[in-house]
């Protein structure tokens, strides 16, 4: 979940991509990351309507549970058709000062992914900001990896939370096994865990099954690449616990995620579009067939259509 803003509006507010903001209307307030988008007009912002309290929540400064995006909009609807009012509202956006952050991501068995997400959602009110969303892997994956289901839990607070709460999250995400790599510095509010699991296939490679970053979460820029692209990770060993955004040699950040349902990035889409031919509609269909992006909830289709148009091959001019 993000609030998209025009980059110039973000610059005036000294906001960077991914920084948390308070979005407040006369009806309520929520906290979520900001994301720059040139598709958004000046003095406007956009939040996808499906980010309800099931996926986006937290706790206000007076202890009240924060709801999802609908907390900002009017509940009015047509008494005859039951059609809701157009979801628009005047909002104020201010930077949220929540320096301690947490990110937990893991692949989970299909039969337990839903129950794990539901259990994590009961913990969202323990943080001023929290989001819990499913993700998947589809299309072309490294080494013939298969489709899987995962859960991503993100949170932020003004100070480190208790070890008991972190242990609860680790347990739900399957990060309590003896083979889990660990680092903890309670004095500075730092905690990291990473679990490698052997695939049992050719070469019996070890891949990253799940990780937790608490305090310093900048490693998300590269460690999610290893997990979501299901890349061999054994050679990195305890480097998986390193802080900061600098990736170990051989790992490239996966770039902006366009399709959250299947974890498809802007980079992967651009690479696939380079091999697509035909009309814009045909190229979009080929792209979706290869990577599955935009075939589930559909919220990324406008961005996919924009990328298809932007990457259209130039038509040679015909001499008179």
N, C-alpha and C positions, 0 to 999 in steps of 0.2 A: 504493500500500500504506500502510495506517495501522493503529494500534492504537486501538480505540475504548474510551473510559473514561467513567465517570460524571463529569459536570462538577464535582461536589463533591470527588471524589477528585483531579481535576486541580487544583482550587483549593487543596487542602491541600498539594499538592506544588509549588505555584506554577508550574504549567504552562499554557501558552496553546496554542490550536489551531495545529497545524503545527510546534510545537517538537519536536525530536528527543529520543527517550528510548532508554535501554538496557532491553531486556526480557530478563531472565535467568531461566532455570530450572536445575535441577541437571544438565540434559543439554547445555545450550548457551546461546548468547546471540545476539541480533540487535539492530540499530538501525533504528528507523523513526519516522515522525512520529506524534504523539498527536493524537487528535480526540475532542472531547467529544460524548457522545450520551446523552440522557435515557433511551434504550431500554436502556442497560446498567445493571445493578444496582450498588449500592455494593460496593466491594472486589472487583469483577469487571472483566475486560477481554475484548475480542474482537478476533481477527485472522482475516480470511477465509482459508480453508484453501488457496486456490489461489495464494497468494503464495509460491511456491517460489523456489529459488535462481536460476531463470531470470529472475525479475523483481526479486528483492530480495537484495542481497548486500553485500559490503564487506570490510574487513580489520580484524582484531582488533588490540589493542594489542601483541600479540606476533607479529604478522605472519601469523596464520592467516586463511584465507579464511572469511568468514561465509556460512552457508547461509541458506535461506529459513525460513519459519515452522516447517517440520517439524523444524528443529534443536532446537526447544523441547519437542517431544512425544515420547512413547514410540513405538518402532518395532514394538511387539508387535502380533500379528495372530492370528486363529483359524487353527490348522493345517489345519482341514478346509475351511472356506468361504473362507479367505484374507481375511476381512473385517477391516479394521484396527481397532485399539482406538479407542474414542471419543477424539477429539483434545482432551484437556484436560490442564492442567498447572498447578502452583503456580508463579507467577513473581514476580520482584521488578522494579519499574519505577523507574528513576532518570533524571534529566535528563542528556542527553548534551551535553557542552561541546564543540561543533564549530562555531565561529563563522563559518568561511568556507564559503559555500554556492555551489552552481552549479545552474543550470537551463538546459537546452537543449531546444527544442521546434521541430519542423519538419514540414511536409507533405512527403511523399516519394512518388515514383512507386510504383504498386502492385507493380511487378516488382522493386523494390529495397528496399522497406520492411523485409522480413524479414531480408535479408542485412545491412542497416544495423543493425538491432536486435541481431543476433547479433554483429556486430563491436563494437558498444558494450558488450555484456555481457562481452567479454574485458577491458575496461578497468575493470570494477567493483571489482576487487580493488586498484586503485590508490588507493581512498578508504576511509576508515573506515565510510562509509555511501554506498550507491548503489542506485538503483532505475532500471529501464528498462522502460517499458510502452508498448504501442501505444495509440492512441486514434483515434477516427473522428468523422465529422460526418454526421448523418442528420436526417431530419425537415425542419422549416421553417427554412431558412437565408436570410440576407439576400441580396437581389438575385437569388434563384433559384440560388444557388451549389449545386454538385453535391457528392455524397458523396465523401469522400477518406480516405486513410489517412495517419496521422502517427505519430511516435515521440517520446516524452517521456523525457528522461534527467535524473535529479536526483541530486546528490551533495553531500557535506559533508566537511570536513576541519578539523583544528585550525589549519591555515595554508594559504596559497595554494599551489596545485600549480604545476608547471613550465609554461612557455609551450608547450613541445613537446607536452605532454599536451592542453592546451587547443586547440592547433592541430589535433591529431589529431581531437578531437571536432568542431571546426568543419568539418573536411574531410568527415567522415562525414555531417554534417547539412546539407551543401550550402551552407555559409556562407563559402566562399572565393572566390566570384565577384567580379569587379572592382566590381560595383554594390552590394556589401554595405557598409552603413554601419558604422563602427567607432569604438570609444573604448577606450583602454587606459591604465591607470595601474599599471604593474608595482610601483612603490614601495608602493602601498597595496593591492595584490592585487585591483584592479578591472579588469574587462574586459566589454565589451558589444558585441554585433554584431546587426544586423538586416538582413534582405534582403527587398526589395519586388520583386514580379513583376507585370507588367501582364497583365490577364486576356485582352485581345484582343477582348473582347465589346463591348457597347454602352457607349460612353464610354471604353473602353480604360482602366478603372480599375486602379490599382496596389493590390495586397493583400499583406499580410505573409505571406511564405512560410516564414520561420523566424527564430528569434532565439536568442541565448545571453546569459545574465546570469551573471556570476561575481563573487563578493565580496558585492555588494549585490543581492539578488534580490527585493527588496520590490515592484519594478515588476510582478512576476507578477500582482498583484491586478488589473491592468487590461490589460497587454499580451497576455495569453492570450485576452482577450475579442476583440481585433482578429484574432488568428490563427484561433482555433477557430470563431468565428462568421463568419469570412471577410468582414470588413467593409472598406470602402474605407479605406486607410491613408496614401495619398500625402500628404495635407495635413498630416500630423503630422511628416514629414521627420525631422530629427535629434532631435526630441522623443522619438522611439522609444528614444533612448539615455539619456534622463534617469534618474537614480537615484531611489530612494524610491518610496513607495506612492501618491503623489498623481498622479492621472490627468490628462492634458491635457483641456481642455474638450471635451465631446462624447463622452467615453468613460466608460461606467459599468462598474464591476467586474461580472463575469458571475456571481458568487455561487458557492455550494458546488456542486461537481459530484456528481450522484447516479449517473448512468450513465457510467462511464468508457469503456465500449466505443464509445459514440457521442457522448461529450462533452456530455451533456444536463444542464443545471443545474437546481437547485431552483427558480430564478426562472422558467425556461421551463416547467417542469412545472406550477407553480402557475398560470401564465397560461393554459396549455392546459386544466387542470382546470376553470377558471372557465367554460368553454364546453362541458363534457361533461355529459351527462344520462343518466338511467337508474340501474340498480342499481350497487353498487360494482364488480361484475364487469364490467358493460357499460362503465362509465366507465374502468376500467383498460384494457379492450380498445381503446377509442377513443383513449386516451392513447398506448398502444403503437403503434397504427396511425399516429398523427400524428408521433410523435417517435422511434419505434423503441426507446425505452428499455426495458431488461429483456428484449429479444428475442434477445440473444446469449448471454452467459455466465449470466445470470439472477441474479447475486449482488445486484443492486439491487432485486429484486422485493419483498422484505419492506419496504424503505423506501418503495417506490412504493405498496404496499398501505396502509401507514400514512398516507401523504399523501392517498390517495383517501378513506380513512375520515375523516380530519380535515377534509377539504374538502367532505364530503357536505352538500347543502343541507338546511336544517332543515325538518322536516315540520310543517306547520301543524296545530295541535290542533283536533280536531273538537268542536264544542259539543255537550253532552249534550242 
